[in-house]
């Protein structure tokens, strides 16, 4: 257990230890995992989709995993495999375009305070689907979620995976995603990290097929004593692949965040392009904000760029809004909501979007 | 347009590779033991506190593990390294008195000529000790001290004791602990308050002895309101055995003082260059690093600026050129430890023929360092797909009144740029060469003219038939 807690979310290439970004350390103890008795699948029984227990597909998964990066530490994979109390194999049939999003809703409560979920999403050739996994919690203390989600987009398939985390203030959230694309495959992630006392989350995409695309749109919000560790890796393995990472976040109070974003151009990925941007607004003098935008390059015919910008809120915007009669708090709330809006708009379910907005507004009451 | 690979010729090292006979007055045994450290201390006639410091550093060296990050140092075997080689001469103040073979080496490298033409003072180190030091009379009259560390330890002992390895302590990492144990040579500079040294001082380090280490210590104190430009150059001929360079540079920049520290490093390709450089900048002071890394087999070099006083500034301009067989892991770190401090890091790297160039950087802003600004810009140019180029920056901010930006780009020579230049009548080869030289230009222009010329020689792009 100790090894699992210490070696989470490593960056692909290590740097100075004194900066504390090489790995993430889980501070809370891992509780005994109990049953999760609720039914998480709320939408998804459409034609062209099958959602079945992951345990029935271990052999298929094992075969596909051979091509995939681990995505999480060995200890974490073992932990999830042994302890998962929920897990689905979501299969999108060849050529099917699924209009309605598939939704998994996990809601921790006093009777179901621990969740370990293990999912595999397989999108067959030229299929398309949107999957939303939403984590909420009403636990008073020590709610725990840990999970692994794997995504395989076959030739020409498009997968939109949206993960929203709005766990309770004292909860723990440790999540790892690994994904792989075939030729012309596309995987878009929208990853929203708002809750939990400690969040350690990673997403690795292997762009293994020619002309494949991987995007990550990420949003985080830290207040109180929250600690957030985010680790995204886009690995360009094939020619003409495209990737982007766009992250926006707000930190206030005593919150701490480590954002690690890597664009990795493997030899042979010629013609590929990658772009990474992180924009953080700091609202309290006591926050700690760390960013590690890595770019690894073993191929000359590529274009990679990253940019990080950190600072206070734009004073001109604030001044303008306040001159229109808004209070300082109201103006800040409005600016933050406006900053987050382009990413929230990627969520196709209005009810969920509204729920996030309400949740955010409540949390922003004291900015 | 067809995608053609650009091939840039390797650096012409002929001048640097001329070896002299390995002649010495004293040479320590290979390896690293308390006895060897005590022998070096005795040979150097150290004061007691320095001898104890060396032994304490050796103890720390033995306790600290190798770094868990960065290039592999597996080929370094301290049992094979000679840590101290005293050249067969005393330190001279007249160039004519330096032994012929050593004198010829430095003359070939253009050192005395540079002194005559454009420098206020020159130091030349050969293997483990400084063999020549001179400084212009008018600077001496103004109280400027520029001497070798061995003399400084005798003549300015209280000052050395106060500052020596206080900024870079032996606990920092393994190779600085090693340095603390076996250091020798290097320069000491003191610029009194208000003195403006308008023309540069320069130290040149030459390692001739095969299988040896060079562990020179450079200590510079620029007192209140003073100004200095210091240049160091390093080179060595190539041997089949591993040579080690673990120097240490400590720069103290007092209130309102400024220091520009320029380095052109061109160690031979059997050298492990594990150097540590640090500057402590007081209120409204400024440090400017200009760094060209071309040589060595492996380099780990990240000058660190600690902005301790309000309004202190740091600037870093670095270019790294990694060719086949080289791993040049370089970069810069800035610690903003006071309010209203600012930093600007500008790094360019070129990798070719299987060379590995890594930018490793850090910008850290302490909780009390409000209203600070930092801008980091890294650009990498890959000339072929055999090479590697990695960018590993970290930004750590602990308050909200900051304005911090970082940007990095990686890629090959832009075809649009080549096309544009060709449309203006320039040949394809010349266009590519212009772009490569232009890429390093922002750093080259920060160097004094003769060094910019040396840098251009180092990038020696053979226009005929090697590009395209």
Interface residues (C-beta under 8 A of the other chain):
Chain A: X13 X14 X15 X16 X17 X19 X21 X22 X265 X267 X268 X270 X282 X283 X284 X285 X286 X287 X288 X289 X290 X291 X292 X293 X294 X295 X296 X297 X298 X299 X300 X301 X302 X303 X304 X305 X306 X307 X308 X309 X310 X311 X312
Chain B: X3 X5 X68 X69 X70 X360 X362 X364 X367 X370 X380 X382 X383 X384 X385 X387 X388 X389 X390 X391 X392 X393 X394 X395 X396 X397 X398 X399 X400 X401 X402 X403 X404 X405 X406 X407 X408 X409 X410 X411 X412
